[in-house]
């Protein structure tokens, strides 16, 4: 299979297998390993990996190293936050999010409602993945949502996720209290599904353009580990 040094989204998706891989990752709304994707498509993992690397070169998918309980980290693939499958990227949804954020007042009562709604959304996102609950699924979901997380597990039983990107930055600029409260609720909903015994200890928003928001999770009966 030829893999040119540069690849465009149109060229990459012209190949049927790559188009199916991209569609599968889009439908999953989370990251997935090479083996899982190969099984879903009924193909050999080696060939699937080559197609994924072509999609990565075209800027359509992102590769990260998913932490494992044992052994070496594995490749985890997800749709790139900046993916543009063809043509100019649409702005309608981004503008709508910005406008909706502006319409919601950042009053205590409304913020409580926003967090409750976010928690329900988080549970729905977790259910859509059809995966077995565990702490690694939370990491993978943050990757798939475009947050580019890094894990600092320096304290036993406690994990801090540092988010390297804010995919909601346009809406955050319009109304940071509301959007970050929604994100906190979504995180709590994901934890409800993936780590029922875990507690969200802290949620620290930062400047959306600089990123670096922190999610501090304390798990019950689990030892955390450091990854990069």
C-alpha positions as CSV (number, residue, x, y, z in Angstrom):
1,X,0.0,0.0,0.0
2,X,1.4,3.4,-1.0
3,X,1.6,6.0,1.8
4,X,2.7,9.3,0.4
5,X,4.5,11.8,2.7
6,X,1.5,14.2,2.4
7,X,-2.2,13.1,2.3
8,X,-5.4,15.1,1.9
9,X,-8.7,14.2,3.5
10,X,-10.3,13.7,0.1
11,X,-7.6,11.3,-1.0
12,X,-7.6,9.4,2.2
13,X,-11.4,8.8,2.3
14,X,-11.5,7.8,-1.4
15,X,-10.4,4.4,-0.4
16,X,-13.4,2.4,0.9
17,X,-11.7,0.7,3.9
18,X,-10.5,4.1,5.2
19,X,-13.9,5.6,4.7
20,X,-15.4,2.8,6.8
21,X,-12.8,3.2,9.5
22,X,-13.5,7.0,9.7
23,X,-17.2,6.3,9.8
24,X,-16.8,3.7,12.5
25,X,-14.8,6.1,14.7
26,X,-17.3,8.8,14.1
27,X,-20.2,6.6,15.2
28,X,-18.3,5.3,18.3
29,X,-17.7,8.8,19.7
30,X,-14.7,7.4,21.6
31,X,-11.3,6.1,20.8
32,X,-10.7,2.5,19.8
33,X,-7.7,0.2,19.5
34,X,-6.4,-1.2,16.3
35,X,-7.6,-4.7,17.2
36,X,-11.1,-3.6,18.0
37,X,-11.4,-1.7,14.7
38,X,-10.1,-4.6,12.8
39,X,-12.6,-6.9,14.4
40,X,-15.5,-4.6,13.6
41,X,-14.5,-4.4,9.9
42,X,-13.5,-8.1,9.7
43,X,-9.9,-7.3,8.6
44,X,-6.4,-8.0,9.7
45,X,-5.0,-5.6,12.3
46,X,-1.8,-4.9,10.3
47,X,-3.7,-3.7,7.3
48,X,-6.1,-1.7,9.4
49,X,-3.1,0.0,11.1
50,X,-1.7,1.1,7.8
51,X,-5.1,2.6,6.8
52,X,-5.3,4.4,10.2
53,X,-1.8,5.8,9.7
54,X,-2.9,7.2,6.3
55,X,-5.9,8.8,7.9
56,X,-3.6,10.2,10.6
57,X,-1.4,11.7,7.9
58,X,-4.4,13.4,6.4
59,X,-5.4,14.9,9.7
60,X,-8.6,12.9,10.0
61,X,-7.7,10.7,13.0
62,X,-5.6,11.2,16.1
63,X,-3.4,8.6,17.8
64,X,-2.8,8.4,21.5
65,X,-1.3,5.9,23.9
66,X,-4.0,4.4,26.0
67,X,-2.8,3.3,29.5
68,X,-3.1,-0.4,30.3
69,X,-3.4,-2.2,33.6
70,X,-0.6,-4.5,32.4
71,X,1.9,-4.3,29.6
72,X,2.8,-1.5,27.2
73,X,0.3,1.2,26.3
74,X,-1.6,0.5,23.1
75,X,-2.5,2.8,20.2
76,X,-5.9,4.4,20.6
77,X,-7.5,6.0,17.6
78,X,-10.1,8.7,17.5
79,X,-11.5,11.3,15.2
80,X,-9.2,14.3,15.2
81,X,-10.8,17.4,16.8
82,X,-9.7,19.4,13.8
83,X,-10.8,16.8,11.2
84,X,-12.2,18.3,8.0
85,X,-13.4,15.4,5.8
86,X,-13.7,17.7,2.7
87,X,-14.3,21.3,1.9
88,X,-14.5,24.2,4.3
89,X,-15.3,23.2,7.9
90,X,-18.9,24.0,8.8
91,X,-19.3,26.9,11.3
92,X,-23.1,26.6,12.1
93,X,-22.8,24.3,15.1
94,X,-19.9,26.3,16.5
95,X,-21.9,29.5,16.2
96,X,-25.0,27.9,17.6
97,X,-23.1,26.7,20.7
98,X,-21.7,30.3,21.1
99,X,-25.2,31.8,20.9
100,X,-26.8,29.3,23.3
101,X,-24.0,29.9,25.8
102,X,-24.8,33.6,25.7
103,X,-28.5,33.1,26.3
104,X,-28.1,31.1,29.6
105,X,-27.6,33.3,32.6
106,X,-24.9,32.3,35.0
107,X,-27.1,32.3,38.1
108,X,-26.7,29.7,40.8
109,X,-30.1,28.1,40.1
110,X,-29.5,27.9,36.4
111,X,-26.0,26.6,36.9
112,X,-27.4,23.7,39.0
113,X,-29.8,22.9,36.2
114,X,-27.0,23.0,33.7
115,X,-24.9,20.6,35.7
116,X,-27.8,18.2,36.2
117,X,-28.4,18.2,32.5
118,X,-24.7,17.7,31.8
119,X,-24.6,14.7,34.1
120,X,-27.4,13.1,32.2
121,X,-25.6,13.8,28.9
122,X,-22.4,12.1,30.4
123,X,-24.3,9.0,31.2
124,X,-25.8,8.9,27.7
125,X,-22.3,9.3,26.2
126,X,-21.0,6.4,28.3
127,X,-23.9,4.2,27.2
128,X,-23.3,5.0,23.5
129,X,-19.8,3.5,23.6
130,X,-20.9,-0.1,24.3
131,X,-17.7,-0.7,26.4
132,X,-17.1,-2.2,29.8
133,X,-16.8,0.4,32.5
134,X,-13.3,1.1,33.8
135,X,-11.0,4.1,34.4
136,X,-9.3,3.7,31.0
137,X,-12.7,4.2,29.3
138,X,-12.9,7.7,30.9
139,X,-9.5,8.5,29.5
140,X,-10.4,7.2,26.1
141,X,-13.7,9.2,26.1
142,X,-11.8,12.4,27.0
143,X,-9.5,11.7,24.0
144,X,-12.4,11.1,21.7
145,X,-14.1,14.3,22.7
146,X,-11.0,16.2,21.8
147,X,-9.6,17.2,25.2
148,X,-6.1,15.7,24.6
149,X,-5.8,14.6,28.2
150,X,-2.6,13.7,30.1
151,X,-2.7,11.8,33.3
152,X,-0.8,12.6,36.5
153,X,-1.4,9.8,38.9
154,X,1.2,10.9,41.5
155,X,-1.1,10.2,44.5
156,X,-2.2,6.7,45.3
157,X,-6.0,6.3,44.7
158,X,-6.2,9.6,43.0
159,X,-5.9,10.6,39.3
160,X,-5.6,14.1,37.9
161,X,-6.5,14.6,34.2
162,X,-4.8,17.6,32.7
163,X,-6.7,18.6,29.5
164,X,-4.4,19.8,26.7
165,X,-7.2,21.2,24.5
166,X,-10.6,22.9,24.9
167,X,-12.9,21.8,22.0
168,X,-15.6,24.2,23.4
169,X,-13.4,27.3,23.4
170,X,-15.7,29.4,21.3
171,X,-18.6,28.8,23.6
172,X,-16.4,29.2,26.7
173,X,-15.4,32.7,25.6
174,X,-19.1,33.6,25.4
175,X,-20.0,32.2,28.9
176,X,-17.3,30.3,30.7
177,X,-19.4,29.6,33.9
178,X,-22.2,27.9,32.0
179,X,-20.0,25.9,29.6
180,X,-17.6,24.7,32.2
181,X,-20.4,23.8,34.5
182,X,-22.0,21.7,31.7
183,X,-18.6,20.0,31.2
184,X,-18.3,19.3,34.9
185,X,-21.7,17.7,34.8
186,X,-20.8,15.6,31.8
187,X,-17.7,14.4,33.6
188,X,-19.7,13.4,36.6
189,X,-22.1,11.5,34.4
190,X,-19.1,9.7,32.7
191,X,-17.8,8.8,36.2
192,X,-21.2,7.5,37.2
193,X,-21.0,5.0,34.3
194,X,-17.3,4.2,34.1
195,X,-16.2,4.4,37.8
196,X,-19.3,4.2,40.0
197,X,-17.2,4.3,43.2
198,X,-15.2,7.3,42.1
199,X,-15.7,10.9,43.3
200,X,-15.0,14.1,41.4
201,X,-12.7,15.8,44.0
202,X,-12.0,19.0,41.9
203,X,-12.7,20.5,38.5
204,X,-10.5,23.5,37.7
205,X,-11.4,25.5,34.5
206,X,-8.6,27.4,32.9
207,X,-8.2,29.9,30.0
208,X,-9.8,28.0,27.0
209,X,-7.1,29.3,24.6
210,X,-4.3,28.0,26.8
211,X,-6.2,24.9,28.1
212,X,-4.8,23.0,31.0
213,X,-8.1,22.4,32.8
214,X,-7.8,19.9,35.6
215,X,-10.1,17.0,36.5
216,X,-9.2,15.4,39.9
217,X,-10.8,12.0,40.5
218,X,-10.6,9.9,43.7
219,X,-11.3,6.2,43.1
220,X,-12.3,3.7,45.7
221,X,-10.3,0.5,45.8
222,X,-8.1,1.3,42.8
223,X,-4.4,2.2,42.6
224,X,-3.6,4.8,39.9
225,X,-0.6,4.8,37.7
226,X,1.4,7.5,36.0
227,X,1.4,7.9,32.2
228,X,2.4,10.6,29.8
